[in-house]
Amino acid sequence: MILNLNKSLLLLSFFSLFGTLDGRAQIIQKSAQKIKSYKNLSYTDVVSTKFHFQDDFSTDTLVTQLSIISNEPFAEGCYLIKGRSNSYTFDGNKLVNLNHRDSTYVLEKESIEGQNTRSLLYWANNMDDLSKLPPTKIRQLHDTLINNAYCTNIQITRSDTIVDNKRQYQATNFIIDKKSNLPIHIIRKMQGNASDGSNFQFIETHSYSNYRFNRKDFPDLTLATIPTYFRVPPKNIPVVFLPNGTPAPSIKAFDLSGKAFELEKLKGKLVLINFSLIGCPHCVGAAQMLNRLNEKYKEKGLVILNIYPIDQKDAIIRFDNRENVKTLSLTSEKAVQQAYPFDGYPSFYLLDKNGSVAQSYKGFYKDLELALTEKIDSIVR
């Protein structure tokens, strides 16, 4: 009798637990349904983003007008999003990105082009998708009070795993006004490997206000137009790197203590120059790669230089400490790009022991470490 009672209590606890978890999914579903119930929505979205290697968030205030249209070809809705320097219009067929700083435009076929174009309809579809995950991936955190509004905080973890001894995860918090069922904040955090093999952490936040619904004076967004004075951005002329065999030009650079650096004193050594920029995610992967190359070849005479034509000393020190950089970092003037042509960060020049260019490399990519290893091995043999 006691055994049967215990079984009954266990089953009751089991169903109570999963009933509660299903209730959490229902909160998300109700919010998605509420968004989709309107014909049109207007709101302000303060979007902030930050990579782990950046000191501060990048923030923009987006004034958004969104048409909820369920019929094809407008299943993803139509929107007009105005930010600080760019505006984005998606009419169900194309996305027009207007750059108001230089009066240029870019056309895209997809409705989503980065964080600034994640409309509330995007998040509503995302909520529907996430609510179908196993209940154990959905957590209800403590309620919170925001601007005198009581809000539910639901956290959904899409993935959380270990790959090559590094954590990879994606989790999203939906902070929803209990009265209106509309999002007040959405916070997405992720960590993973980029296509170039580097590991990164990223956070994206959206804060919503100034909701207006079903406006009768709402504009027709089903035809995105381009102002007559806007033009296609001019094509970049490809930069030609220094040819192999070119004597390495001198560099006006300083170490992080302010002492002048002389490249000429490294003649007789193999030198790998990394032109880098803080805030560039690929430069983080490059820093990790350069640490490995330094460990492998420092006893064979390889010297690695990280040269920053843009960034200030204090920012470089913080980056080096955060990423555990083991190689020498230097500041330089932007004019260094005239002596060593390159058109993006990171870019690399490998100098042989005679002080001439042995090879140049544009960008950071998955097979770069192998290419550098093979080239260095061919020189140090």
Backbone torsions as a table, in degrees:
resi	resn	phi	psi	omega
1	MET	NA	-42.7	178.5
2	ILE	-64.8	-39.0	179.8
3	LEU	-62.2	-44.9	179.8
4	ASN	-64.0	-38.0	178.6
5	LEU	-64.5	-42.2	178.4
6	ASN	-62.7	-39.3	177.7
7	LYS	-63.0	-41.2	-179.7
8	SER	-63.9	-42.8	178.7
9	LEU	-63.9	-38.6	179.6
10	LEU	-64.0	-44.6	179.1
11	LEU	-64.5	-39.5	178.9
12	LEU	-62.8	-42.9	178.5
13	SER	-63.4	-40.7	-179.1
14	PHE	-60.7	-49.9	-177.7
15	PHE	-70.6	-31.2	176.7
16	SER	-65.7	-42.3	-179.9
17	LEU	-61.0	-51.0	-175.7
18	PHE	-75.1	-25.1	172.3
19	GLY	-64.4	-40.3	177.6
20	THR	-66.1	-44.1	-180.0
21	LEU	-62.4	-40.1	177.1
22	ASP	-63.3	-34.5	176.9
23	GLY	-62.2	-34.1	177.6
24	ARG	-65.4	-42.2	177.2
25	ALA	-63.8	-36.1	-179.5
26	GLN	-65.3	-33.8	177.1
27	ILE	-60.3	-43.8	179.2
28	ILE	-65.9	-43.5	-179.4
29	GLN	-62.6	-40.1	179.7
30	LYS	-64.0	-38.7	178.3
31	SER	-65.5	-42.0	177.8
32	ALA	-62.4	-43.3	179.2
33	GLN	-63.4	-37.9	-179.8
34	LYS	-63.6	-44.0	178.5
35	ILE	-60.0	-44.1	-176.1
36	LYS	-76.6	-10.0	-178.2
37	SER	-77.5	-16.2	-177.7
38	TYR	-89.2	152.3	172.6
39	LYS	-76.6	-37.6	177.1
40	ASN	-150.9	155.4	-179.1
41	LEU	-136.0	141.8	169.0
42	SER	-126.5	141.6	-178.9
43	TYR	-165.9	167.5	173.8
44	THR	-108.3	132.9	-179.2
45	ASP	-123.9	113.3	173.7
46	VAL	-91.9	107.7	-175.7
47	VAL	-104.3	132.7	179.7
48	SER	-130.2	140.5	179.7
49	THR	-136.3	151.5	-179.8
50	LYS	-159.1	128.6	167.1
51	PHE	-85.3	157.7	-174.8
52	HIS	-63.0	-24.2	-177.0
53	PHE	-90.2	-1.0	178.5
54	GLN	-93.0	145.5	179.9
55	ASP	-78.1	-35.4	-173.9
56	ASP	-129.5	159.8	174.8
57	PHE	-75.8	146.1	167.3
58	SER	-93.6	127.4	-171.9
59	THR	-129.8	141.3	173.9
60	ASP	-140.9	147.3	176.3
61	THR	-103.5	119.4	-174.4
62	LEU	-110.4	121.9	173.6
63	VAL	-94.8	118.5	-167.9
64	THR	-119.3	138.1	169.0
65	GLN	-122.0	127.1	-171.0
66	LEU	-132.0	123.1	173.3
67	SER	-95.2	128.8	177.4
68	ILE	-97.0	105.0	-178.0
69	ILE	-124.1	120.7	-174.8
70	SER	-89.1	-17.2	-176.2
71	ASN	-80.2	145.9	172.6
72	GLU	-66.4	147.3	2.3
73	PRO	-90.3	21.9	-173.0
74	PHE	-105.7	28.7	-174.6
75	ALA	-59.7	-26.4	179.3
76	GLU	-92.4	8.5	179.4
77	GLY	77.7	176.8	175.0
78	CYS	-126.9	147.0	-178.4
79	TYR	-147.9	157.7	168.7
80	LEU	-128.6	117.8	-177.6
81	ILE	-120.7	121.8	-179.7
82	LYS	-112.5	120.1	177.6
83	GLY	-110.0	-165.4	-176.1
84	ARG	-62.2	-45.7	-175.6
85	SER	-129.3	-8.8	179.7
86	ASN	-129.7	151.4	169.6
87	SER	-128.4	149.6	-174.5
88	TYR	-129.6	126.9	176.8
89	THR	-124.8	123.1	174.9
90	PHE	-116.7	123.7	-174.9
91	ASP	-108.1	15.8	-177.5
92	GLY	93.5	-14.9	-178.2
93	ASN	-121.2	-38.2	-176.9
94	LYS	-149.0	156.5	174.9
95	LEU	-109.1	123.4	177.5
96	VAL	-105.6	117.7	178.5
97	ASN	-105.8	111.7	179.9
98	LEU	-100.7	124.3	174.7
99	ASN	-96.2	108.8	-174.3
100	HIS	-81.2	-8.1	177.8
101	ARG	-75.5	-40.0	-177.5
102	ASP	-122.8	10.3	177.3
103	SER	56.3	45.7	174.8
104	THR	-117.5	161.6	179.5
105	TYR	-136.3	155.4	176.0
106	VAL	-132.4	137.1	177.7
107	LEU	-105.3	137.3	176.7
108	GLU	-131.8	153.8	177.1
109	LYS	-87.7	-32.7	-176.9
110	GLU	-80.7	152.1	-177.9
111	SER	-80.3	-19.5	-177.4
112	ILE	-112.3	124.4	178.2
113	GLU	-137.1	77.1	-179.9
114	GLY	88.1	-179.7	-172.7
115	GLN	-63.8	-33.5	-175.1
116	ASN	-68.8	-17.4	-179.1
117	THR	-106.1	15.9	173.5
118	ARG	-83.8	92.2	-179.2
119	SER	-76.2	172.3	177.6
120	LEU	-64.8	-26.2	175.6
121	LEU	-69.7	-37.1	173.0
122	TYR	-57.0	-47.8	-177.8
123	TRP	-68.9	-33.5	177.0
124	ALA	-62.8	-44.1	176.3
125	ASN	-64.3	-36.7	177.2
126	ASN	-64.6	-40.9	177.4
127	MET	-60.8	-45.5	178.3
128	ASP	-57.9	-42.6	-179.4
129	ASP	-65.8	-48.6	-176.5
130	LEU	-68.3	-31.1	-178.5
131	SER	-66.6	-15.0	179.1
132	LYS	-88.6	-2.3	177.4
133	LEU	-69.0	160.4	177.5
134	PRO	-53.8	142.4	-176.3
135	PRO	-54.9	-28.9	-178.8
136	THR	-67.4	-14.6	179.1
137	LYS	-89.9	-2.4	-176.2
138	ILE	-114.8	120.4	-178.7
139	ARG	-120.6	143.6	172.2
140	GLN	-105.3	115.2	179.6
141	LEU	-88.1	-177.8	-178.1
142	HIS	-62.4	139.5	173.3
143	ASP	-61.6	157.7	-179.2
144	THR	-139.2	156.4	178.8
145	LEU	-109.5	118.4	-178.5
146	ILE	-127.3	119.2	-179.6
147	ASN	51.1	45.8	178.7
148	ASN	65.8	15.9	177.4
149	ALA	-112.3	127.6	177.2
150	TYR	-78.3	130.2	-172.6
151	CYS	-127.6	145.1	172.7
152	THR	-92.9	139.7	-178.9
153	ASN	-116.5	107.1	179.9
154	ILE	-109.0	126.6	177.2
155	GLN	-111.3	127.2	-179.8
156	ILE	-121.1	123.3	179.8
157	THR	-101.4	107.8	-179.9
158	ARG	-70.0	-41.0	-178.1
159	SER	-152.6	150.3	176.4
160	ASP	-160.9	105.6	-174.2
161	THR	-149.7	173.9	177.6
162	ILE	-115.8	125.8	177.4
163	VAL	-129.2	122.3	-178.7
164	ASP	53.2	44.5	178.0
165	ASN	64.7	17.4	177.5
166	LYS	-125.0	136.3	-179.0
167	ARG	-72.2	138.1	173.5
168	GLN	-129.0	125.8	-178.5
169	TYR	-153.2	162.6	170.9
170	GLN	-145.2	123.7	-179.8
171	ALA	-136.0	143.0	-179.3
172	THR	-129.5	132.1	174.0
173	ASN	-103.1	128.7	174.6
174	PHE	-111.3	112.5	179.3
175	ILE	-103.1	110.3	-164.8
176	ILE	-117.5	130.9	176.0
177	ASP	-62.9	122.0	-176.8
178	LYS	-64.5	-30.4	-176.4
179	LYS	-79.7	-46.1	-175.4
180	SER	-92.7	-17.7	-174.4
181	ASN	65.5	19.3	178.7
182	LEU	-106.0	148.2	179.9
183	PRO	-65.1	139.8	170.8
184	ILE	-102.2	-41.9	175.8
185	HIS	-136.9	145.7	168.5
186	ILE	-130.3	128.0	-177.3
187	ILE	-127.4	120.6	177.4
188	ARG	-115.2	128.4	176.7
189	LYS	-121.1	140.6	179.1
190	MET	-148.8	154.1	172.5
191	GLN	-141.8	139.1	-179.3
192	GLY	-177.9	-169.8	179.3
193	ASN	-103.6	131.4	174.8
194	ALA	-75.8	171.7	-178.5
195	SER	-62.9	-22.6	179.0
196	ASP	-87.5	2.4	177.4
197	GLY	94.6	-9.2	-179.6
198	SER	-76.4	150.6	179.4
199	ASN	-97.9	137.3	-176.5
200	PHE	-141.3	159.0	170.1
201	GLN	-123.5	142.4	-174.1
202	PHE	-145.8	140.1	175.6
203	ILE	-129.2	138.2	-179.9
204	GLU	-132.2	126.5	-179.6
205	THR	-125.4	145.8	174.8
206	HIS	-128.8	128.9	177.8
207	SER	-120.6	123.0	-170.7
208	TYR	-107.5	144.1	177.1
209	SER	-158.1	175.5	175.0
210	ASN	56.8	43.0	177.5
211	TYR	-65.4	136.8	169.3
212	ARG	-137.3	142.7	-171.1
213	PHE	-126.5	144.4	169.9
214	ASN	47.2	50.1	178.2
215	ARG	-69.1	135.7	178.0
216	LYS	-75.1	-25.5	-180.0
217	ASP	-94.3	21.6	-176.3
218	PHE	-68.5	136.6	-176.7
219	PRO	-72.2	157.4	173.8
220	ASP	-80.4	116.2	-176.9
221	LEU	-104.1	12.4	-174.5
222	THR	-85.0	4.8	175.0
223	LEU	-144.0	102.0	179.3
224	ALA	-81.5	127.6	-178.9
225	THR	-116.0	159.5	179.7
226	ILE	-111.8	123.7	178.1
227	PRO	-56.0	146.0	-173.8
228	THR	-62.8	-27.5	-176.7
229	TYR	-88.8	1.0	175.8
230	PHE	-87.7	151.0	-176.8
231	ARG	-138.7	164.3	175.1
232	VAL	-70.6	139.7	178.5
233	PRO	-58.7	142.1	178.5
234	PRO	-64.1	146.5	178.7
235	LYS	-71.1	136.3	177.6
236	ASN	-72.9	135.6	174.3
237	ILE	-79.1	123.8	-177.9
238	PRO	-56.6	136.5	177.8
239	VAL	-83.4	133.3	178.2
240	VAL	-96.5	117.2	177.5
241	PHE	-69.5	161.8	176.4
242	LEU	-59.9	133.5	179.5
243	PRO	-65.6	152.3	174.5
244	ASN	-59.0	139.5	-178.7
245	GLY	94.3	-10.2	178.4
246	THR	-69.0	130.9	174.3
247	PRO	-58.5	133.1	-175.7
248	ALA	-66.5	123.1	176.8
249	PRO	-64.7	155.5	175.9
250	SER	-70.6	157.0	-178.2
251	ILE	-126.1	129.3	173.5
252	LYS	-89.4	103.8	-174.8
253	ALA	-143.6	164.4	-178.1
254	PHE	-138.1	142.7	175.0
255	ASP	-76.4	178.1	-171.8
256	LEU	-76.6	-2.2	171.6
257	SER	-97.0	-1.8	178.7
258	GLY	94.3	2.9	-178.5
259	LYS	-80.9	135.6	179.8
260	ALA	-63.0	140.8	-178.8
261	PHE	-110.3	137.0	179.9
262	GLU	-118.5	110.8	179.9
263	LEU	-63.0	-32.9	-175.6
264	GLU	-59.8	-26.9	-178.8
265	LYS	-71.1	-10.4	179.7
266	LEU	-94.1	5.9	177.8
267	LYS	-60.9	135.4	-173.3
268	GLY	101.5	-9.2	176.1
269	LYS	-116.5	159.4	173.5
270	LEU	-85.8	127.9	-174.0
271	VAL	-123.0	128.1	174.7
272	LEU	-112.4	114.6	-179.5
273	ILE	-97.6	127.3	177.9
274	ASN	-113.6	108.8	174.0
275	PHE	-84.4	116.8	-166.9
276	SER	-128.0	165.5	-178.4
277	LEU	-145.3	126.1	176.5
278	ILE	-73.0	134.5	-175.3
279	GLY	104.0	-7.6	177.2
280	CYS	-94.9	117.0	-177.4
281	PRO	-62.0	-32.2	-179.8
282	HIS	-69.9	-25.5	178.1
283	CYS	-70.4	-24.5	175.0
284	VAL	-68.4	-47.2	176.7
285	GLY	-60.4	-37.5	178.1
286	ALA	-63.8	-40.0	179.2
287	ALA	-61.8	-40.9	177.9
288	GLN	-64.0	-42.9	178.9
289	MET	-64.2	-43.0	-177.4
290	LEU	-66.3	-32.6	174.0
291	ASN	-60.7	-41.4	179.9
292	ARG	-67.8	-43.1	178.7
293	LEU	-64.6	-38.2	178.4
294	ASN	-62.0	-43.8	179.7
295	GLU	-64.0	-36.1	-175.6
296	LYS	-77.9	-34.7	-169.1
297	TYR	-119.8	1.2	-176.2
298	LYS	-63.3	-31.3	178.6
299	GLU	-77.9	-9.8	178.7
300	LYS	-102.4	12.0	173.1
301	GLY	94.4	11.4	178.1
302	LEU	-82.1	131.4	173.8
303	VAL	-118.2	127.6	-179.4
304	ILE	-108.5	129.6	179.7
305	LEU	-118.4	127.2	173.6
306	ASN	-102.4	113.5	-175.4
307	ILE	-111.1	127.4	-176.9
308	TYR	-113.4	100.1	-179.8
309	PRO	-74.3	-17.9	-173.6
310	ILE	-108.8	-44.7	-166.7
311	ASP	-78.8	153.8	178.9
312	GLN	-87.0	161.3	-174.2
313	LYS	-56.0	-48.1	-175.4
314	ASP	-62.5	-39.4	178.8
315	ALA	-66.2	-37.5	178.8
316	ILE	-66.2	-41.4	179.1
317	ILE	-61.3	-44.0	178.9
318	ARG	-62.6	-42.7	179.3
319	PHE	-62.8	-46.4	-178.9
320	ASP	-61.1	-40.4	178.7
321	ASN	-67.8	-42.9	-177.4
322	ARG	-66.5	-40.7	-176.7
323	GLU	-96.0	4.5	177.5
324	ASN	56.1	46.1	-178.4
325	VAL	-68.4	128.9	-175.8
326	LYS	-102.3	-0.9	-174.3
327	THR	-113.3	169.6	-171.7
328	LEU	-76.7	129.4	177.3
329	SER	-110.1	140.1	-175.8
330	LEU	-134.9	150.0	169.3
331	THR	-98.2	153.3	177.1
332	SER	-149.9	171.2	173.0
333	GLU	-80.5	155.8	179.8
334	LYS	-63.0	-21.6	-179.7
335	ALA	-63.3	-12.8	178.1
336	VAL	-59.1	-24.2	-179.4
337	GLN	-69.4	-19.0	175.2
338	GLN	-78.2	-36.6	178.7
339	ALA	-74.7	-40.5	178.7
340	TYR	-119.9	89.6	-175.6
341	PRO	-62.2	134.4	170.9
342	PHE	-157.8	160.3	-174.5
343	ASP	-128.6	22.7	177.7
344	GLY	179.9	166.5	-178.8
345	TYR	-114.8	141.6	-10.3
346	PRO	-78.9	158.5	170.9
347	SER	-134.6	151.9	-170.9
348	PHE	-132.8	143.8	168.5
349	TYR	-126.8	127.0	174.0
350	LEU	-101.5	122.5	-179.5
351	LEU	-106.1	135.9	179.6
352	ASP	-80.4	-179.6	-174.6
353	LYS	-70.4	-13.7	176.3
354	ASN	-89.3	-0.6	179.6
355	GLY	82.1	26.2	178.0
356	SER	-115.4	158.2	179.0
357	VAL	-68.7	121.0	176.8
358	ALA	-92.5	-35.4	-179.0
359	GLN	-169.8	148.6	173.7
360	SER	-120.6	155.3	-176.4
361	TYR	-140.1	131.4	-179.1
362	LYS	-103.0	120.0	174.8
363	GLY	79.8	174.1	176.5
364	PHE	-114.1	127.4	-177.5
365	TYR	-143.4	169.8	-168.4
366	LYS	-60.6	-37.6	-175.6
367	ASP	-95.2	8.8	-177.6
368	LEU	-64.5	-41.1	-178.6
369	GLU	-60.7	-40.5	177.7
370	LEU	-64.8	-43.2	179.9
371	ALA	-62.5	-42.7	178.5
372	LEU	-66.0	-41.9	-179.8
373	THR	-60.5	-46.2	-179.7
374	GLU	-63.4	-40.6	-179.1
375	LYS	-68.6	-43.9	179.5
376	ILE	-63.7	-42.6	178.9
377	ASP	-59.4	-38.4	-178.5
378	SER	-68.4	-22.7	-179.1
379	ILE	-90.1	-39.7	-173.2
380	VAL	-85.0	-7.4	178.7
381	ARG	-60.0	NA	NA
